[in-house]
């Protein structure tokens, strides 16, 4: 596993993408594979007088949903964050990341109160003005968060040694054996459920289950990733279920010795 020394400094926020030094994603490019847009309920203000009445309606606030990668048991884990609609999604994602987790089961290797760094994106590489002294795990969180976007293939620090580019492959030691990228915790889902992510398990196989709120298994399915046994592969599987209310998506690798679950990941979901 490479440890990339970074000679880093604090900076104010900025963003860029493609050949632009301003925006992380242009309007012609997809925001994210998970990005969604929502609108808050409009507010209406009415004024009147003896001679006239006027009604002014404000525009609804738009938001998009991005992934942010915190840590669960020392390994990267994605969660959803709704942010104000923007083309500078790399900047928005880093702001959400550096704000820290709100979920009790998650932690962050980024010290509390650390300012979100500036980021520019050009030619598929995000250049980040990393704060001084970030740990290997903290840098992994940044790399995973930025490489969720199709316009970012690698990340480098503004003062990193020889401008070396970092990818997710440089952080296998802080990546869980089974990384579920979608669905995200708390997401509202319907059947059939599309599950995708990456895995590095024995013979590339592992198990997916849907469980109800009583932890009873409703559906079980074996999944085979594109590679395993030391090499991380991708997977995309559809699993059907019959349930209402809260459910759990559970992924684990059965032990080759006794079948006991290894590397278990539990993701809470809501049906409907």
C-alpha positions as CSV (number, residue, x, y, z in Angstrom):
1,X,0.0,0.0,0.0
2,X,1.5,3.3,-1.0
3,X,1.7,6.1,1.6
4,X,1.9,9.4,-0.3
5,X,3.7,12.1,1.6
6,X,1.8,15.4,1.3
7,X,3.3,18.8,2.0
8,X,0.0,20.5,2.5
9,X,-1.5,23.8,3.5
10,X,-4.8,25.3,4.5
11,X,-6.8,27.2,1.9
12,X,-10.2,28.7,1.3
13,X,-12.9,27.0,-0.7
14,X,-12.9,26.9,-4.5
15,X,-14.0,24.6,-7.2
16,X,-13.3,23.7,-10.9
17,X,-14.0,21.0,-13.5
18,X,-13.1,19.9,-17.0
19,X,-11.2,22.9,-18.5
20,X,-12.9,25.4,-16.2
21,X,-11.2,26.7,-13.1
22,X,-14.5,27.6,-11.5
23,X,-17.1,24.8,-11.7
24,X,-16.7,21.2,-10.7
25,X,-19.2,20.0,-13.3
26,X,-20.5,21.9,-16.3
27,X,-24.2,21.9,-17.2
28,X,-23.5,19.5,-20.0
29,X,-22.1,16.9,-17.6
30,X,-23.9,14.6,-15.1
31,X,-23.7,15.8,-11.5
32,X,-23.4,12.3,-10.0
33,X,-24.6,8.9,-10.5
34,X,-26.8,9.4,-7.4
35,X,-27.5,13.1,-7.6
36,X,-31.2,14.0,-7.3
37,X,-32.9,17.3,-7.3
38,X,-35.6,18.2,-4.8
39,X,-37.6,21.3,-4.1
40,X,-38.8,22.8,-0.9
41,X,-42.4,23.9,-0.6
42,X,-42.8,27.4,-2.0
43,X,-43.7,30.2,0.4
44,X,-46.3,32.8,-0.5
45,X,-46.5,36.4,0.8
46,X,-49.7,38.5,0.2
47,X,-50.0,42.2,0.6
48,X,-53.1,44.3,0.1
49,X,-54.5,47.8,0.3
50,X,-57.8,49.6,-0.5
51,X,-56.7,50.1,-4.0
52,X,-54.7,47.0,-5.0
53,X,-53.6,43.6,-3.9
54,X,-50.5,41.8,-5.0
55,X,-49.2,38.3,-4.4
56,X,-45.5,37.4,-4.5
57,X,-44.4,33.8,-4.7
58,X,-40.8,32.9,-4.0
59,X,-39.0,30.2,-6.0
60,X,-38.5,26.8,-4.3
61,X,-35.1,26.1,-3.0
62,X,-33.4,23.4,-5.1
63,X,-31.1,20.7,-3.6
64,X,-29.0,17.9,-4.9
65,X,-27.9,14.7,-3.1
66,X,-24.2,13.7,-3.1
67,X,-22.2,11.0,-1.5
68,X,-19.8,11.7,1.4
69,X,-17.4,9.1,2.7
70,X,-16.9,8.8,6.4
71,X,-15.5,5.8,8.3
72,X,-17.2,2.8,9.8
73,X,-14.9,0.6,11.9
74,X,-12.0,2.3,10.3
75,X,-13.1,1.7,6.7
76,X,-14.7,4.1,4.2
77,X,-18.5,4.2,4.2
78,X,-20.7,6.4,2.0
79,X,-23.7,8.3,3.2
80,X,-26.0,10.7,1.4
81,X,-25.9,14.5,1.9
82,X,-28.4,17.0,0.5
83,X,-26.7,20.3,-0.5
84,X,-28.0,23.4,-2.2
85,X,-28.1,22.9,-6.0
86,X,-24.8,24.0,-7.6
87,X,-22.5,23.1,-10.5
88,X,-19.5,23.2,-8.2
89,X,-20.4,19.8,-6.7
90,X,-16.8,18.9,-5.8
91,X,-16.6,21.9,-3.6
92,X,-20.1,21.1,-2.1
93,X,-19.1,17.5,-1.4
94,X,-15.9,18.6,0.4
95,X,-17.8,21.1,2.5
96,X,-20.2,18.3,3.6
97,X,-17.3,15.9,4.2
98,X,-15.4,18.4,6.4
99,X,-18.6,19.2,8.4
100,X,-18.2,15.7,9.9
101,X,-20.7,12.8,10.4
102,X,-24.0,13.1,12.1
103,X,-24.6,9.4,12.2
104,X,-23.6,7.8,15.5
105,X,-22.1,4.7,13.8
106,X,-19.7,6.7,11.7
107,X,-16.5,8.6,12.5
108,X,-14.1,10.7,10.5
109,X,-10.3,10.9,10.4
110,X,-10.6,14.6,9.5
111,X,-10.0,16.6,12.7
112,X,-13.1,18.5,13.8
113,X,-13.1,22.2,12.8
114,X,-10.8,21.7,9.9
115,X,-11.7,24.0,7.0
116,X,-12.7,22.4,3.7
117,X,-9.9,22.9,1.2
118,X,-10.0,24.5,-2.2
119,X,-10.4,22.1,-5.2
120,X,-10.0,22.5,-8.9
121,X,-10.7,19.8,-11.5
122,X,-9.0,19.7,-14.9
123,X,-8.4,16.8,-17.3
124,X,-10.0,14.2,-14.9
125,X,-7.7,15.1,-12.0
126,X,-8.9,17.0,-8.9
127,X,-6.2,19.1,-7.3
128,X,-6.8,19.7,-3.6
129,X,-5.1,22.1,-1.3
130,X,-5.0,19.6,1.5
131,X,-4.8,20.8,5.1
132,X,-1.6,20.1,6.9
133,X,-1.2,16.8,8.6
134,X,-4.1,14.8,7.3
135,X,-3.8,11.1,8.0
136,X,-3.9,8.3,5.4
137,X,-7.5,7.5,6.3
138,X,-8.5,11.2,6.0
139,X,-7.0,11.5,2.6
140,X,-8.8,8.3,1.6
141,X,-12.1,10.0,2.6
142,X,-11.3,12.9,0.3
143,X,-10.2,10.7,-2.6
144,X,-13.4,8.5,-2.3
145,X,-15.7,11.6,-2.0
146,X,-14.2,13.3,-5.1
147,X,-14.0,10.2,-7.3
148,X,-17.7,9.6,-7.0
149,X,-18.0,12.1,-9.9
150,X,-17.5,10.8,-13.5
151,X,-15.3,13.9,-14.2
152,X,-12.8,12.9,-11.5
153,X,-10.5,9.9,-12.0
154,X,-7.7,10.8,-9.6
155,X,-6.8,13.3,-6.9
156,X,-3.5,15.1,-6.1
157,X,-2.4,17.6,-3.6
158,X,-1.2,21.1,-4.6
159,X,2.1,20.4,-2.9
160,X,2.3,16.6,-3.1
161,X,5.6,15.0,-4.0
162,X,6.0,15.2,-7.8
163,X,2.3,15.8,-8.2
164,X,1.5,12.1,-7.7
165,X,-2.1,11.2,-8.5
166,X,-4.1,9.2,-6.0
167,X,-6.9,6.8,-6.8
168,X,-9.1,4.6,-4.8
169,X,-6.7,1.7,-5.4
170,X,-4.2,3.5,-3.2
171,X,-6.5,3.0,-0.2
172,X,-7.4,-0.7,-0.3
173,X,-6.3,-0.9,3.4
174,X,-9.1,1.4,4.5
175,X,-11.7,0.0,2.0
176,X,-14.1,-2.6,3.4
177,X,-14.1,-6.1,1.8
178,X,-17.6,-5.3,0.6
179,X,-18.3,-1.7,-0.2
180,X,-22.0,-1.0,-1.0
181,X,-22.2,2.2,-3.0
182,X,-25.9,2.0,-3.6
183,X,-28.4,2.1,-2.0
184,X,-27.2,4.5,0.8
185,X,-28.3,4.3,4.4
186,X,-31.7,5.7,5.0
187,X,-32.7,5.7,1.3
188,X,-36.3,5.0,0.3
189,X,-36.4,1.9,-1.9
190,X,-38.8,-0.3,-3.9
191,X,-38.6,-3.8,-5.1
192,X,-36.6,-5.0,-7.1
193,X,-33.7,-3.4,-5.4
194,X,-30.6,-2.6,-7.4
195,X,-27.4,-3.0,-5.3
196,X,-24.0,-2.1,-6.6
197,X,-20.5,-1.5,-5.3
198,X,-17.1,-3.2,-5.1
199,X,-15.8,-6.2,-3.3
200,X,-12.6,-8.1,-2.6
201,X,-13.7,-11.4,-1.2
202,X,-12.6,-15.1,-1.4
203,X,-13.4,-16.3,-5.0
204,X,-15.2,-13.0,-5.5
205,X,-18.4,-14.2,-3.9
206,X,-20.5,-13.0,-1.0
207,X,-24.1,-13.0,0.2
208,X,-26.8,-10.3,0.1
209,X,-29.9,-10.5,2.3
210,X,-33.0,-8.4,2.9
211,X,-34.1,-8.5,6.5
212,X,-37.2,-7.0,8.2
213,X,-37.2,-4.9,11.3
214,X,-37.2,-8.0,13.4
215,X,-34.0,-9.2,11.7
216,X,-35.8,-12.0,9.9
217,X,-34.3,-12.8,6.6
218,X,-36.8,-12.2,3.8
219,X,-34.5,-12.8,0.8
220,X,-31.0,-14.2,0.4
221,X,-28.9,-14.1,-2.8
222,X,-25.3,-15.1,-3.7
223,X,-23.4,-12.4,-5.6
224,X,-20.2,-12.7,-7.7
225,X,-18.0,-9.7,-8.3
226,X,-15.9,-9.3,-11.4
227,X,-12.8,-10.3,-9.3
228,X,-11.7,-11.2,-5.8
229,X,-9.2,-13.1,-3.7
230,X,-6.9,-10.1,-3.4
231,X,-8.2,-8.1,-6.4
232,X,-11.1,-5.7,-6.0
233,X,-13.9,-6.1,-8.4
234,X,-17.3,-4.5,-9.1
235,X,-20.8,-5.9,-8.7
236,X,-24.3,-4.9,-9.6
237,X,-27.1,-7.1,-8.5
238,X,-30.9,-6.9,-8.4
239,X,-32.7,-8.5,-5.4
240,X,-36.5,-8.7,-5.0
241,X,-38.3,-8.6,-1.7
242,X,-41.8,-8.3,-0.1
243,X,-41.9,-6.0,2.9
244,X,-43.2,-2.7,4.1
245,X,-41.6,-0.2,6.5
246,X,-38.0,-0.3,7.7
247,X,-35.8,-3.1,6.3
248,X,-32.1,-3.9,6.3
249,X,-29.8,-4.7,3.4
250,X,-27.1,-7.0,4.8
251,X,-24.0,-8.1,2.9
252,X,-21.4,-10.5,4.2
253,X,-18.8,-13.0,3.1
254,X,-19.5,-16.6,4.4
255,X,-16.5,-18.1,6.1
256,X,-14.9,-20.8,4.0
257,X,-14.3,-22.7,7.2
258,X,-17.7,-22.8,8.9
259,X,-20.0,-20.4,6.9
260,X,-20.1,-17.8,9.6
261,X,-20.6,-14.2,8.3
262,X,-17.4,-12.2,7.8
263,X,-17.1,-8.5,6.9
264,X,-20.8,-7.8,7.5
265,X,-22.3,-4.6,6.3
266,X,-25.8,-3.5,7.4
267,X,-27.6,-0.7,5.6
268,X,-30.9,0.6,7.0
269,X,-33.5,1.3,4.3
270,X,-37.1,2.4,4.1
271,X,-39.6,0.8,1.7
272,X,-42.2,2.6,-0.3
